[in-house]
Amino acid sequence: MTSKEIADLAAWTANSIQTTLKFDGRKLDDAGADIIREYVQTDLTNWDRGNKVTVETSTRLAQDIMAQRRHETQTENEVFISLSVLSSKFHEFVEDQLRQRAAEAKRLAATMPAIKV
C-alpha cells in the first residue's frame, strides 16, 4: 500500500466509526476520531513496513497512543472501546489480507504462460 492509501483507509475507518456511533446515539468528537485515525494509520504503516502484527503489538500501540493523546478528547470512553476492538481484530485483518494475496499469486501463477529464457 502507498502512504496515501494508508492515510485514506485510516481516515475512512475513523469517519465510519464516528458515523456508526452517531447512529447508535453516542458521540465521538473529532479529536477522538483523529486518535483512532492515528492508530489505524500507524498500525497499517508498521504492517506495510514488514513488522510482525500480533494482538500484543497492536494493543501496545493503542495504549501508547491513548496515553499520549487522551487529554485531547471529551469522548475518551468511546475512543478507548474503539481502539480496543480495532487492536484485537487487526491481526485477523492482516492474516486475511495475506491469505488473499497468496491466493491471487497462486491463481496468477497458474494462468500465466511460462516464460522461456
N, C-alpha and C positions, 0 to 999 in steps of 0.2 A: 504494500500500500504506500502511496505517496503521503507526504506530511499533510497536504491539503485534504486528501481523502480521509485521513485520520481525524483531522480537525473538524471536517464536515460531519463525520459519523458521531464524534463526541458531542458536537453541538446539537445534532438531531436527537441523540439519546437524552440529553438533558432537557431539551424542549418537550420531548414526548413524555417524560416523567412528570414535568411541570403541568402539562395539559391533562394527563391522567389523574393526577392528584386533584386538580381543579374540578374535574368531572365527579370525583368522589366527595366533593365538598370540603376538601382540605386545601391548604395553601403551601406553596413552595416559592419563596421570594427569589428574585433574580440572583442575589448573591449565593443562595443555596444551589440554584441551577448551575451557576458558574463553578461551584465547588465540585459538583457532580461531573460537569464537563471536563474539568481539570483531571479528575480521577480517570475517567474513561480515556481521555487523550494520552495520559501518561502510561496507563496500562497497555494500551494498544501500541504506543511507541516502543515500550520495552519489549513487547512480544515481536514487533516488526524488526527490532534490532537483534533478535535471536535469543533473548533472555528467556530462561525457563519460567513458565507461568504455572503457579500452583495456587491452591486456596490460601496457603500461608503468605506467599509473596503479595498476592492481591489484597489480602486483609491487612497486611502490614502497610502497604501503600495507602489504603483507605484511612487507616488510623493516623498515619503521618500527615496526610493532607487535612484531616479533620482537626488534628492537634494544632496545626499552623493557622487554619482559617475559620475555626468555629466561631470566633468573635465577630465575623463579618455578617452572619445570617441571623435573622429573627426566627427562622424555622429549623432550628438545629435538629429537632427530633425527626422531621421528615427527611432531612439530608442524611442523618445517621442511618435510618432504616433503608433508604435507597442505596447508600453505599454498602451496607451490609449485604443486601440482596445481590447487588452487582458483583461485589468481590467474591461472594460464594458461588456465583454462576459463571464467572469469566473464564475459568479454566475449561469448563464444558464447551463454551463458545469456541475457544482456541482448538480444542480437540476436534470438534465438528468441522471447523474450517480446514484443519489438516487432513481429515478424512476425505473431505470434498475435493481438496487439491490432489490428493493421491489418486482418487477415483478418476478425476479428469485427466491426469497424466497417464494413467493406465489406459483409459479409453483412447486418448490421442495416440499413444504408442501402438495400440492395436490397429488403428485405422490408417496411420500414415505409412506411405510406402518406404521400403528400405532404401537407403542411400548408398550407392557404390562409391568407394573411394579410389 
